[in-house]
Amino acid sequence: MDLLFIYPLAAFLATFILIAKYKDKLPSDQGRQYAVDGTLSAGKPRGTGIIFVSVFVLASMAYVGIRPDIYIYLILIFIEMLTGFFDDKAEKPWSEYKKAILDLLVSAGIAVTYIFFNGTGVNLYLFDVSFELPKVVFGILATVLVWASINVTNCTDGVDGLSGSLTIVTLLSFAVMMGREETFNGVIYIFVAVLLPYLWHNANPSKLMMGDAGSRAMGTLIAVTALVSKDPFMFLIFAAVIMFDGGLGLVKVALLRFLKIKILKNTRTPLHDHTRKERGWSATQTVFRFVVIQIAISGLILLIKA
């Protein structure tokens, strides 16, 4: 009998109990001045990621046994969570550049770890093509992937239930692609299991929020999963909505700040703010429709390759 279910089940129960017991000890959100309905979050517990990510890391270490590569990934995910939590609880938010540098260090650590244990081979899932990349090229691309995933996932975390729900769809899409025998799938199932109790409380109208402690760890895990799948380019498909929603704002700000190029001036970013403010969607409609779009994209690709 496959006992894999024991680890996600234990992680689910532990997360549910710990959130109920310690949510009132978390830092309070101060509200977001420029986000749509951002003031509604003021006073809610923030930084729940420290609970569900901690449970995830411990349960995953117990599940995988002695796997140095996965242990390193889990430690780096935990470190990314801690940087987010310290930012969540700080009276004055950390500067963008400080967070960007910390994200870059974690990203580089993951890239180096992957190359050391797995090499630089890439298997293109859609085309059944395999090839090797030079270590330097692979290292740079992997670092960019992790850094981008952290930040676009963080930007997507602006509507109750959105980033967590999209992350579940993205991770499970990779799990289906990799197949039942892939050990890392157990890690994916455990993370989905710890997200569910959080989403129970985060459903609109939310009672608490994950904060940077959760969103940055989620983005890190998504990127690690893309690397472990051996086709990191599938991130562009399985995380398409996360990338589009959170990435538009990053591109818009970067072009304006560094090149003085004004684009998308009539589009509010992240895109989830545009749909609510300009299109009149409710928070629930935004979450449901974004998730449906990602399910449709992932499902189509998986059916084509079935």
BAFI-3210 file (N, C-alpha, C; in Angstrom, 3 decimals, decimal comma, padded with zeros to 6 digits):
// residues 306
n [1|2|3|4|5|6|7|8|9|10|11|12|13|14|15|16|17|18|19|20|21|22|23|24|25|26|27|28|29|30|31|32|33|34|35|36|37|38|39|40|41|42|43|44|45|46|47|48|49|50|51|52|53|54|55|56|57|58|59|60|61|62|63|64|65|66|67|68|69|70|71|72|73|74|75|76|77|78|79|80|81|82|83|84|85|86|87|88|89|90|91|92|93|94|95|96|97|98|99|100|101|102|103|104|105|106|107|108|109|110|111|112|113|114|115|116|117|118|119|120|121|122|123|124|125|126|127|128|129|130|131|132|133|134|135|136|137|138|139|140|141|142|143|144|145|146|147|148|149|150|151|152|153|154|155|156|157|158|159|160|161|162|163|164|165|166|167|168|169|170|171|172|173|174|175|176|177|178|179|180|181|182|183|184|185|186|187|188|189|190|191|192|193|194|195|196|197|198|199|200|201|202|203|204|205|206|207|208|209|210|211|212|213|214|215|216|217|218|219|220|221|222|223|224|225|226|227|228|229|230|231|232|233|234|235|236|237|238|239|240|241|242|243|244|245|246|247|248|249|250|251|252|253|254|255|256|257|258|259|260|261|262|263|264|265|266|267|268|269|270|271|272|273|274|275|276|277|278|279|280|281|282|283|284|285|286|287|288|289|290|291|292|293|294|295|296|297|298|299|300|301|302|303|304|305|306]
n.u [000,847|000,581|002,010|002,273|000,325|000,246|002,092|001,313|-001,234|-000,640|000,783|-001,201|-003,047|-001,415|-000,797|-003,347|-004,049|-001,965|-002,232|-004,728|-004,075|-001,950|-002,401|-003,193|-000,916|000,638|002,185|000,411|-001,297|-000,662|-002,154|-002,469|-001,610|-001,912|-003,071|-005,963|-008,728|-006,963|-006,865|-008,615|-007,320|-005,973|-004,945|-005,402|-004,113|-000,840|001,713|001,424|002,725|005,011|004,137|002,869|004,898|007,024|005,996|005,733|008,450|009,586|007,955|008,477|011,222|011,165|009,772|011,337|013,655|017,146|018,246|020,359|020,300|017,571|017,216|018,829|017,458|015,074|016,002|016,864|014,431|013,194|014,839|014,250|011,599|011,930|013,209|011,124|009,266|010,513|010,424|007,654|007,021|008,386|008,448|008,963|008,796|011,093|013,592|013,211|015,513|017,113|015,595|015,657|018,364|018,728|016,940|018,257|020,605|019,591|018,459|020,704|022,000|020,252|020,414|023,134|023,179|021,408|022,763|025,090|024,133|022,499|023,351|023,297|021,351|018,490|015,157|012,879|009,594|007,342|008,287|009,807|012,617|016,033|018,817|022,059|023,168|025,741|027,446|027,657|025,780|023,418|023,394|023,023|020,511|018,920|019,144|017,926|015,359|014,494|014,651|012,851|010,494|010,064|009,474|007,332|005,376|005,097|004,057|001,596|000,178|-002,287|-004,986|-007,568|-006,983|-005,950|-003,105|-002,348|-004,192|-003,608|-000,975|-001,298|-002,536|-000,474|001,703|000,594|000,220|002,844|003,436|001,795|002,950|005,542|005,045|003,973|006,047|008,070|010,042|010,010|007,416|006,047|006,869|005,617|002,894|002,786|003,190|000,901|-000,922|-000,377|-001,086|-003,841|-005,232|-004,505|-005,767|-008,368|-008,847|-008,187|-009,952|-012,094|-014,244|-011,052|-009,492|-006,939|-003,533|-000,910|001,419|004,728|006,264|004,982|004,412|006,898|008,282|006,629|006,973|009,654|009,575|008,012|009,767|011,928|010,625|010,122|012,746|013,519|011,805|013,109|012,495|012,593|011,483|008,803|007,725|006,830|004,405|002,916|002,890|001,743|-000,342|000,329|002,810|002,070|000,236|001,682|004,078|003,729|003,600|006,197|007,735|006,699|007,375|010,185|010,984|010,143|011,576|014,321|014,788|013,171|010,899|007,573|005,062|001,986|000,425|-002,237|-003,036|-003,655|-001,491|-000,599|-002,176|-004,485|-005,495|-006,273|-008,402|-010,302|-010,612|-010,858|-012,321|-014,398|-014,669|-015,420|-013,598|-013,831|-014,651|-012,365|-010,374|-011,530|-011,790|-009,151|-007,932|-009,378|-008,531|-005,791|-006,024|-007,209|-005,173|-002,993|-004,248|-004,855|-002,285|-001,296|-003,142|-002,601|-000,135|-000,748]
n.v [-001,200|002,209|004,607|007,311|009,244|009,762|011,733|014,259|014,379|014,487|016,892|018,662|018,526|019,399|022,004|023,168|023,082|024,587|027,101|027,874|028,062|029,911|032,162|034,654|035,652|036,547|039,178|042,270|043,340|046,356|047,447|048,353|051,074|051,831|049,733|048,087|048,107|047,832|048,850|047,313|045,160|045,940|045,430|042,695|039,406|038,781|037,172|034,454|032,571|031,760|029,757|027,713|027,190|026,355|023,954|022,569|022,308|020,697|018,371|017,579|017,024|014,800|013,070|012,713|011,462|010,730|013,014|015,028|017,140|017,916|018,602|020,886|022,606|022,862|024,096|026,554|027,531|027,837|029,825|031,915|032,255|033,191|035,674|037,010|036,991|038,528|040,946|041,241|041,682|043,963|047,368|049,399|048,823|046,698|047,826|047,771|047,090|045,809|043,497|042,430|041,770|039,812|037,892|037,293|036,055|033,704|032,593|032,162|030,271|028,103|027,570|026,817|024,567|022,868|022,433|021,155|018,708|017,699|018,367|019,954|019,347|019,563|018,679|019,046|019,079|019,369|018,858|016,606|016,729|016,727|018,354|019,725|022,464|024,972|025,278|027,857|029,350|027,900|028,247|031,041|031,375|029,731|031,036|033,483|032,514|031,548|033,905|035,576|034,080|034,164|036,885|037,521|035,861|036,905|039,419|038,641|038,043|039,521|039,455|037,950|034,579|034,201|033,899|031,565|029,657|029,644|028,756|026,120|024,958|025,293|023,810|021,213|020,737|020,470|018,171|016,220|016,200|015,242|012,686|009,803|008,435|010,149|011,331|013,925|014,723|014,042|016,048|018,201|017,511|017,690|020,422|021,461|020,409|021,871|024,365|024,304|024,507|027,135|028,509|028,029|029,851|032,141|032,607|034,782|036,916|037,436|036,108|036,122|036,575|035,444|036,922|038,191|036,154|033,834|034,118|034,547|032,215|030,405|031,161|030,482|027,684|026,965|027,603|025,877|023,446|023,602|023,423|020,871|019,311|019,074|020,451|023,492|025,474|025,027|026,458|028,815|028,095|026,498|028,261|030,472|032,383|033,431|034,516|036,402|038,025|039,009|039,714|041,761|044,169|044,346|044,566|046,942|048,839|048,547|049,342|051,983|053,059|052,589|052,970|054,989|054,548|054,674|052,461|050,615|052,464|052,845|050,602|049,098|047,731|045,125|042,807|041,785|043,881|045,603|044,206|044,324|047,071|048,415|046,714|045,900|043,480|041,311|040,390|037,636|036,775|037,446|035,736|033,195|033,241|033,697|031,368|029,435|030,050|029,338|026,588|025,742|026,313|024,712|022,198|021,788|021,545|019,283|017,379|017,306|016,065|013,656]
n.w [000,000|-000,861|001,081|000,846|001,222|003,920|004,734|003,443|004,660|007,412|007,405|006,576|008,749|010,860|010,039|010,003|012,716|013,907|012,675|013,679|016,366|016,571|014,988|015,964|017,031|015,045|013,042|012,403|009,476|007,676|005,740|002,248|000,480|-002,255|-003,559|-004,962|-002,885|-000,816|001,773|003,197|004,211|006,425|009,755|009,811|010,590|009,465|007,526|007,669|006,265|007,647|009,259|007,595|005,736|007,337|008,405|006,017|005,183|007,233|007,080|004,460|004,534|006,203|004,566|002,141|002,985|002,999|001,044|-000,212|-002,157|-002,318|000,341|000,500|-001,238|000,239|002,564|001,509|000,562|003,028|004,117|002,355|003,041|005,672|005,254|004,045|006,147|008,149|006,855|006,741|009,430|010,057|011,097|009,306|005,929|004,132|001,799|-001,786|-003,175|-001,281|-000,770|-003,327|-003,680|-001,684|-002,656|-005,008|-004,093|-002,909|-005,198|-006,833|-005,250|-005,432|-008,180|-008,466|-006,811|-008,172|-010,624|-009,686|-008,653|-010,676|-013,225|-016,512|-018,314|-020,473|-021,041|-023,441|-022,960|-024,658|-027,193|-027,212|-027,149|-026,274|-024,742|-023,896|-021,935|-021,698|-018,543|-017,406|-018,848|-018,295|-015,523|-015,249|-016,498|-014,868|-012,414|-013,025|-013,575|-011,020|-009,487|-010,870|-010,616|-007,830|-007,507|-009,292|-008,286|-005,749|-006,417|-007,394|-005,176|-004,083|-003,957|-002,129|-001,758|-004,329|-005,195|-003,810|-004,786|-007,554|-007,402|-006,507|-008,776|-010,653|-009,501|-009,342|-012,028|-012,950|-011,479|-012,670|-015,206|-014,625|-013,650|-011,736|-010,455|-009,780|-007,191|-006,175|-006,477|-004,174|-002,448|-003,658|-003,234|-000,462|-000,094|-001,318|000,466|002,832|002,016|001,782|004,382|004,926|002,773|003,473|005,511|004,153|002,154|000,357|002,232|003,575|006,566|007,368|006,142|003,929|003,551|002,679|003,620|002,879|000,075|-001,194|-000,592|-001,899|-004,597|-004,865|-004,551|-006,788|-008,888|-008,296|-008,670|-011,417|-012,375|-011,382|-012,861|-015,207|-017,453|-017,507|-019,053|-019,161|-017,171|-018,259|-019,266|-017,378|-015,265|-016,329|-015,863|-013,346|-014,041|-016,000|-014,637|-012,331|-013,557|-015,456|-014,065|-013,001|-015,339|-016,360|-014,353|-014,304|-016,915|-016,906|-014,740|-015,269|-018,009|-018,740|-020,220|-021,065|-020,824|-021,109|-019,766|-019,401|-018,186|-015,192|-012,802|-010,430|-012,781|-011,645|-010,167|-012,178|-013,382|-011,395|-010,779|-013,275|-014,949|-013,406|-012,060|-009,335|-006,322|-005,935|-008,505|-009,938|-008,844|-009,407|-012,239|-013,120|-012,164|-013,607|-016,196|-016,018|-015,449|-017,823|-019,697|-018,728|-018,695|-021,414|-022,581|-021,234|-022,083|-024,792|-024,789|-023,689]
ca.u [000,000|001,347|001,779|002,603|-000,728|000,420|002,853|000,435|-002,310|-000,069|001,114|-002,477|-003,590|-000,521|-000,968|-004,673|-004,002|-001,021|-002,812|-005,783|-003,488|-000,965|-002,678|-003,302|000,424|001,314|002,122|-000,806|-001,081|-000,863|-002,913|-001,664|-002,185|-002,229|-003,741|-007,424|-009,248|-005,818|-007,096|-009,434|-006,452|-005,356|-005,297|-005,491|-002,833|-000,037|002,922|001,045|003,690|005,985|003,540|002,697|006,175|007,798|005,434|006,097|009,870|009,807|007,283|009,168|012,483|010,829|009,305|012,334|014,789|018,450|018,383|021,056|019,867|016,256|017,421|019,346|016,340|014,140|016,641|016,839|013,036|012,963|015,534|013,455|010,428|012,332|013,425|009,792|008,611|011,125|009,870|006,255|006,889|009,126|007,624|009,211|009,077|012,430|013,714|013,116|016,844|017,549|014,905|016,115|019,684|018,526|016,327|019,291|021,509|018,871|018,301|021,995|022,249|019,448|020,975|024,389|022,824|020,831|023,827|026,001|023,520|021,719|023,915|022,678|020,503|017,111|014,282|011,714|008,428|006,419|008,885|010,615|013,981|016,948|020,098|022,855|023,576|026,959|027,128|027,473|024,497|022,352|023,388|022,422|019,087|018,258|019,088|016,883|014,077|014,108|014,437|011,614|009,373|009,836|008,902|006,011|004,445|004,864|003,170|000,269|-000,471|-002,957|-006,420|-007,786|-007,040|-005,479|-001,777|-002,352|-004,950|-002,823|000,199|-001,736|-002,722|000,847|002,482|-000,013|000,477|004,189|003,391|001,227|003,946|006,679|004,618|003,790|007,255|009,022|010,074|009,706|005,967|005,619|007,104|004,536|001,645|002,865|002,978|-000,528|-001,627|-000,255|-001,768|-005,296|-005,730|-004,346|-006,811|-009,634|-008,975|-007,880|-011,030|-012,718|-013,290|-010,017|-009,275|-005,493|-002,789|000,375|002,509|005,913|006,767|004,387|004,482|008,272|008,587|005,876|007,652|010,890|009,236|007,575|010,960|012,651|009,854|010,382|014,092|013,517|011,058|014,088|012,074|012,243|010,716|007,372|007,277|006,122|003,068|002,221|002,764|001,479|-001,179|001,159|003,835|001,439|-000,364|002,711|005,203|003,453|003,969|007,645|008,224|006,259|008,183|011,593|011,178|009,971|012,602|015,688|014,888|012,223|009,935|006,226|004,155|000,863|000,031|-003,668|-003,279|-003,269|-000,801|-000,746|-003,360|-005,682|-006,054|-006,918|-009,694|-011,268|-010,849|-011,247|-013,294|-015,526|-014,776|-015,276|-012,421|-014,140|-014,616|-010,968|-009,710|-012,119|-011,482|-007,707|-007,654|-009,949|-007,629|-004,593|-006,413|-007,427|-003,861|-002,254|-004,973|-004,698|-000,929|-001,185|-003,935|-001,878|000,964|-001,230]
ca.v [000,000|003,449|005,400|008,701|010,141|010,053|012,969|015,412|014,409|014,991|018,305|019,377|018,622|020,232|023,399|023,629|023,282|025,656|028,385|028,201|028,359|030,990|033,247|035,940|036,092|037,032|040,646|042,783|044,038|047,804|047,905|048,778|052,369|052,007|048,549|048,124|047,582|047,504|049,234|046,299|044,163|046,509|044,815|041,237|038,716|038,680|036,378|033,064|031,712|031,186|028,531|026,604|026,843|025,579|022,599|021,974|021,949|019,559|017,187|017,175|016,395|013,463|012,250|012,379|010,710|011,356|013,585|016,306|018,201|018,410|019,269|022,243|023,400|023,148|025,086|027,846|027,969|028,299|031,109|032,903|032,514|034,016|037,057|037,580|037,188|039,678|042,115|041,333|042,179|045,217|048,579|050,046|047,770|046,662|048,438|046,849|046,633|044,858|042,237|041,906|041,165|038,568|036,955|036,890|035,115|032,434|032,087|031,641|029,057|027,026|027,258|026,084|023,257|022,026|022,046|020,219|017,394|017,228|018,735|021,064|018,813|020,054|017,844|019,831|018,211|019,486|018,482|015,396|017,078|016,877|018,979|020,227|023,861|025,276|025,502|029,283|029,748|027,287|028,881|032,372|031,209|029,171|032,105|034,418|031,836|031,541|035,290|036,052|033,354|034,728|038,229|037,560|035,222|037,893|040,455|038,061|037,930|040,777|039,202|036,809|033,254|034,129|033,326|030,195|028,801|029,508|027,939|024,724|024,519|025,232|022,698|019,945|020,570|019,892|016,815|015,357|016,099|014,426|011,309|009,327|007,866|011,202|011,547|015,310|014,909|014,006|017,388|019,030|017,182|018,216|021,876|021,659|020,084|022,963|025,545|024,186|025,155|028,584|029,001|027,957|031,122|033,257|032,793|036,108|037,887|036,707|036,341|036,288|036,617|034,753|037,877|037,832|034,881|032,765|034,297|034,382|030,787|029,752|031,431|029,704|026,279|026,815|027,603|024,635|022,394|023,715|022,890|019,429|018,666|019,016|021,347|024,749|026,341|024,805|027,518|029,811|027,588|026,083|029,435|031,571|033,432|034,075|035,309|037,524|038,914|039,690|040,163|043,010|045,297|044,412|045,093|048,343|049,648|048,486|050,157|053,389|053,488|052,508|053,412|056,106|054,159|054,552|051,547|050,120|053,535|052,727|049,300|049,044|046,501|043,851|042,702|041,527|045,183|046,139|043,552|044,761|048,512|048,878|045,806|045,734|042,132|041,182|039,613|036,226|036,562|037,518|034,488|032,066|033,318|033,503|029,946|028,713|030,270|028,520|025,184|025,510|026,302|023,526|021,011|021,618|021,060|017,908|016,513|017,162|015,126|012,415]
ca.w [000,000|-000,935|002,285|000,563|001,697|005,347|004,914|003,210|005,654|008,668|007,201|006,542|010,102|011,664|009,613|010,438|014,171|014,238|012,271|014,643|017,674|016,601|014,039|016,653|017,418|013,843|012,890|011,767|008,217|007,770|004,575|001,103|000,112|-003,670|-004,099|-004,938|-001,616|000,029|003,165|003,861|004,843|007,634|011,020|009,725|010,797|008,251|007,723|007,941|005,587|008,574|009,801|006,649|005,096|008,320|008,410|004,724|005,157|008,137|006,541|003,232|004,926|006,698|003,438|001,112|003,519|002,787|-000,297|000,025|-003,065|-001,894|001,628|000,248|-001,764|001,327|003,444|000,825|000,602|004,401|004,251|001,617|003,874|006,815|004,807|003,855|007,439|008,809|006,176|007,154|010,800|010,217|011,139|008,030|004,940|003,565|000,476|-002,907|-003,552|-000,265|-001,029|-004,620|-003,482|-000,941|-003,602|-005,965|-003,425|-002,812|-006,560|-007,265|-004,481|-006,013|-009,491|-008,261|-006,255|-009,225|-011,568|-009,020|-008,476|-011,823|-014,512|-017,246|-019,379|-020,586|-021,862|-023,836|-022,823|-025,788|-028,478|-027,033|-027,543|-025,147|-025,065|-022,775|-022,000|-020,935|-017,134|-017,126|-019,440|-017,500|-014,213|-015,363|-016,801|-013,686|-011,412|-013,477|-013,400|-009,607|-009,060|-011,482|-010,022|-006,498|-007,549|-009,921|-007,353|-004,696|-006,956|-007,597|-003,873|-003,792|-003,858|-001,245|-002,359|-005,712|-005,406|-003,312|-005,704|-008,782|-007,106|-006,482|-010,160|-011,278|-008,959|-009,730|-013,458|-013,038|-010,934|-013,715|-016,269|-014,200|-013,472|-010,366|-009,875|-009,408|-005,743|-005,832|-006,454|-002,781|-001,916|-004,202|-002,548|000,901|-000,127|-001,578|001,708|003,817|001,487|001,911|005,603|004,769|001,884|004,213|006,240|003,272|001,176|000,446|002,791|004,310|008,000|007,540|004,881|003,976|003,562|001,892|004,135|002,092|-001,377|-001,681|-000,511|-002,978|-005,854|-004,875|-004,793|-008,177|-009,738|-008,037|-009,328|-012,856|-012,612|-011,128|-013,955|-016,304|-018,530|-016,847|-019,950|-018,915|-016,259|-019,065|-019,546|-016,162|-014,388|-017,265|-015,264|-012,324|-014,725|-016,683|-013,637|-011,547|-014,364|-016,174|-013,213|-012,916|-016,613|-016,458|-013,441|-014,715|-018,112|-016,539|-013,795|-015,777|-019,401|-018,908|-021,250|-020,498|-021,522|-020,311|-018,853|-019,156|-017,562|-013,787|-012,466|-011,132|-013,621|-010,832|-009,789|-013,377|-013,604|-010,380|-010,840|-014,608|-015,567|-012,505|-011,508|-007,888|-005,942|-006,181|-009,952|-010,378|-008,463|-010,129|-013,667|-013,315|-011,948|-014,752|-017,348|-015,849|-015,604|-019,250|-020,367|-018,316|-019,124|-022,860|-022,852|-020,728|-022,952|-026,076|-024,603|-023,036]
c.u [000,888|000,993|002,114|001,596|-000,527|001,093|002,012|-000,677|-001,805|000,253|-000,146|-003,011|-002,738|-000,692|-002,288|-004,658|-003,127|-001,548|-003,867|-005,194|-002,658|-001,280|-002,746|-001,949|001,225|001,257|000,858|-000,460|-001,410|-001,697|-001,985|-002,326|-002,680|-002,930|-005,253|-007,907|-008,127|-006,040|-007,901|-008,592|-005,853|-005,872|-005,382|-004,130|-002,113|001,221|002,630|001,990|004,686|005,458|003,514|003,986|007,043|007,309|005,816|007,536|010,130|009,184|007,990|010,497|012,236|010,448|010,433|013,478|016,083|018,587|019,024|020,569|018,532|016,360|017,898|018,247|015,398|014,707|016,601|015,419|012,706|013,627|014,757|012,195|010,783|012,570|012,087|009,108|009,192|010,655|008,420|006,109|007,616|008,176|007,754|009,583|010,494|012,441|013,651|014,482|017,389|016,911|015,382|017,465|019,563|017,911|017,371|020,247|020,869|018,756|019,598|022,333|021,487|020,015|022,239|024,107|022,284|021,900|024,740|025,415|022,891|022,303|023,127|021,821|019,093|016,337|013,032|010,493|007,543|006,976|009,736|012,052|014,823|018,243|020,776|023,177|024,915|026,590|026,852|026,121|023,343|022,247|022,723|020,915|018,313|018,119|017,998|015,504|013,613|013,792|013,113|010,399|009,040|009,057|007,548|004,973|004,110|003,896|001,746|-000,517|-001,110|-004,467|-006,609|-007,892|-006,399|-004,139|-001,711|-003,054|-004,186|-001,595|-000,156|-001,892|-001,375|001,639|001,913|000,153|001,856|004,196|002,847|002,255|005,075|006,306|004,683|005,085|008,264|008,931|009,638|008,198|005,423|005,794|005,996|003,240|001,640|002,629|001,515|-001,318|-001,529|-000,917|-003,277|-005,836|-005,596|-005,467|-008,186|-009,898|-008,805|-008,950|-011,722|-014,060|-012,323|-009,974|-007,787|-004,821|-001,437|001,547|003,647|006,500|006,219|004,634|005,885|008,712|007,862|006,564|008,940|010,597|008,786|008,783|011,772|011,955|010,087|011,753|014,114|012,788|011,935|013,628|011,628|011,444|009,206|006,828|006,438|004,691|002,307|002,086|002,431|000,694|-000,409|002,161|003,221|000,896|000,700|003,813|004,982|003,888|005,474|008,249|007,908|007,138|009,644|011,860|011,069|011,143|013,990|015,847|013,951|011,223|008,581|005,386|003,060|000,348|-001,461|-004,051|-002,764|-002,594|-000,650|-002,088|-004,621|-006,294|-006,786|-008,300|-010,742|-011,621|-011,418|-012,323|-014,483|-015,712|-014,695|-014,010|-012,638|-014,100|-013,177|-010,237|-010,216|-011,716|-010,000|-007,340|-008,186|-009,044|-006,390|-004,894|-006,589|-006,100|-003,101|-002,916|-004,812|-003,342|-000,790|-001,993|-003,256|-000,789|000,533|-001,065]
c.v [001,258|004,336|006,871|009,652|010,550|011,407|014,212|015,522|014,963|016,475|019,161|019,596|019,530|021,705|023,961|023,956|024,483|027,032|028,820|028,666|029,633|032,175|034,609|036,471|036,621|038,549|041,059|043,533|045,521|048,354|048,367|049,986|052,418|050,804|048,719|047,426|047,223|047,838|048,186|045,261|044,656|045,818|043,303|040,612|038,510|037,860|034,927|032,084|031,076|029,888|027,439|026,239|026,024|024,129|021,876|021,490|020,720|018,278|016,672|016,506|014,981|012,539|011,800|011,542|011,455|011,774|014,960|017,436|018,791|019,105|020,706|023,138|023,817|024,187|026,473|028,403|028,523|029,658|032,209|033,258|033,444|035,467|037,758|037,878|038,381|040,991|042,334|042,003|043,501|046,407|049,374|048,969|047,858|047,302|047,370|046,270|045,622|043,500|041,601|041,205|039,840|037,495|036,414|035,873|033,733|031,791|031,471|030,347|027,866|026,606|026,416|024,674|022,335|021,537|020,999|018,808|016,834|017,558|019,835|020,574|019,374|019,101|018,648|018,923|018,215|018,905|017,215|015,597|017,267|017,518|019,451|021,698|024,023|025,642|026,971|029,761|029,194|027,971|030,248|032,258|030,680|030,222|033,116|033,806|031,906|032,956|035,830|035,382|033,884|036,028|038,305|036,899|036,177|038,974|039,945|037,989|039,253|040,661|037,944|035,511|033,109|033,415|031,872|029,241|028,582|028,628|026,459|024,185|024,343|024,021|021,350|019,682|019,959|018,443|015,830|015,150|015,147|012,967|010,856|008,897|008,921|011,495|012,954|015,582|014,864|015,349|018,337|018,780|017,721|019,721|022,207|021,435|021,205|024,245|025,501|024,781|026,676|029,161|028,956|029,288|032,334|033,496|034,129|036,058|037,198|037,077|036,528|036,239|035,960|035,707|037,436|036,499|033,714|032,910|034,097|032,917|030,027|029,938|030,641|028,239|026,049|026,732|026,324|023,467|022,418|023,157|021,368|018,673|018,427|019,768|022,667|025,702|026,155|025,772|028,541|029,392|027,289|027,212|030,674|032,707|034,167|035,011|036,556|038,532|039,702|040,309|041,474|044,223|045,462|045,001|046,581|049,257|049,699|049,382|051,648|053,884|053,569|053,030|054,574|055,830|053,943|053,627|051,118|051,190|053,496|051,391|049,319|047,700|046,373|043,752|042,441|042,826|045,811|045,521|044,019|046,241|048,945|048,010|045,526|044,325|042,193|040,386|038,130|035,905|036,553|036,219|033,338|032,085|033,144|032,024|029,120|028,853|029,389|027,031|024,844|025,414|025,023|022,253|020,735|021,023|019,598|016,933|016,273|016,107|013,783|011,221]
c.w [000,000|000,257|002,097|001,191|003,158|005,551|004,601|004,249|006,981|008,567|007,199|007,956|010,981|011,328|010,107|011,930|014,532|013,828|013,272|015,978|017,685|015,685|014,711|017,123|016,234|013,782|012,157|010,482|008,386|006,618|003,472|000,468|-001,330|-004,302|-004,028|-003,672|-000,637|001,488|003,928|004,588|006,154|008,891|010,992|010,011|009,472|008,547|008,038|007,257|006,541|009,172|008,743|005,920|006,051|008,375|007,125|004,710|006,023|007,583|005,298|003,538|005,445|005,549|002,521|001,656|003,269|001,337|-000,157|-000,877|-002,635|-000,545|001,427|-000,300|-000,637|002,288|002,811|000,740|001,985|004,634|003,543|002,394|005,032|006,404|004,597|005,171|008,184|008,173|006,602|008,518|011,035|010,227|009,849|007,013|004,398|002,186|-000,613|-003,268|-002,548|-000,506|-002,325|-004,481|-002,734|-001,836|-004,575|-005,350|-003,302|-004,188|-007,074|-006,533|-005,031|-007,361|-009,361|-007,742|-007,340|-010,196|-010,955|-008,967|-009,753|-013,189|-015,194|-018,409|-019,318|-021,490|-022,194|-023,916|-024,062|-027,078|-028,400|-027,521|-026,279|-025,602|-023,787|-023,008|-021,277|-019,500|-016,820|-017,636|-018,619|-016,140|-014,227|-015,581|-015,588|-012,590|-011,757|-013,269|-011,951|-009,135|-009,605|-010,858|-008,636|-006,592|-008,237|-009,023|-006,220|-005,167|-007,155|-006,299|-003,485|-003,713|-003,019|-002,042|-003,717|-005,851|-004,934|-004,256|-007,003|-008,572|-007,077|-007,896|-010,848|-010,803|-009,377|-011,230|-013,680|-012,540|-011,964|-014,822|-015,882|-013,985|-012,038|-009,699|-009,424|-007,902|-005,369|-005,830|-005,032|-002,102|-002,395|-003,450|-001,120|000,905|-000,419|-000,292|002,734|003,326|001,745|003,211|005,542|003,910|002,547|004,931|005,325|002,219|001,428|001,201|003,758|005,780|008,300|006,176|005,040|004,083|002,655|002,358|003,333|000,609|-001,927|-001,618|-001,623|-004,319|-005,983|-005,196|-006,231|-009,101|-009,542|-008,738|-010,832|-013,205|-012,459|-012,233|-015,174|-017,551|-017,916|-017,732|-019,770|-017,870|-017,016|-019,355|-018,258|-015,142|-015,218|-016,623|-014,173|-012,987|-015,357|-015,682|-012,884|-012,378|-015,083|-015,357|-013,105|-014,183|-016,730|-015,602|-013,883|-015,922|-017,786|-015,688|-014,433|-017,210|-019,720|-020,043|-020,587|-021,369|-020,559|-019,334|-018,534|-018,536|-016,138|-013,524|-010,951|-011,865|-012,806|-010,313|-010,978|-013,572|-012,601|-010,513|-012,184|-015,257|-014,668|-011,965|-009,991|-007,583|-006,230|-007,670|-010,467|-010,071|-009,316|-011,598|-013,955|-013,167|-013,118|-015,974|-017,225|-015,981|-017,077|-020,002|-020,036|-018,826|-020,603|-023,199|-022,404|-021,571|-024,291|-025,946|-023,987|-023,963]
res [m|d|l|l|f|i|y|p|l|a|a|f|l|a|t|f|i|l|i|a|k|y|k|d|k|l|p|s|d|q|g|r|q|y|a|v|d|g|t|l|s|a|g|k|p|r|g|t|g|i|i|f|v|s|v|f|v|l|a|s|m|a|y|v|g|i|r|p|d|i|y|i|y|l|i|l|i|f|i|e|m|l|t|g|f|f|d|d|k|a|e|k|p|w|s|e|y|k|k|a|i|l|d|l|l|v|s|a|g|i|a|v|t|y|i|f|f|n|g|t|g|v|n|l|y|l|f|d|v|s|f|e|l|p|k|v|v|f|g|i|l|a|t|v|l|v|w|a|s|i|n|v|t|n|c|t|d|g|v|d|g|l|s|g|s|l|t|i|v|t|l|l|s|f|a|v|m|m|g|r|e|e|t|f|n|g|v|i|y|i|f|v|a|v|l|l|p|y|l|w|h|n|a|n|p|s|k|l|m|m|g|d|a|g|s|r|a|m|g|t|l|i|a|v|t|a|l|v|s|k|d|p|f|m|f|l|i|f|a|a|v|i|m|f|d|g|g|l|g|l|v|k|v|a|l|l|r|f|l|k|i|k|i|l|k|n|t|r|t|p|l|h|d|h|t|r|k|e|r|g|w|s|a|t|q|t|v|f|r|f|v|v|i|q|i|a|i|s|g|l|i|l|l|i|k|a]
***
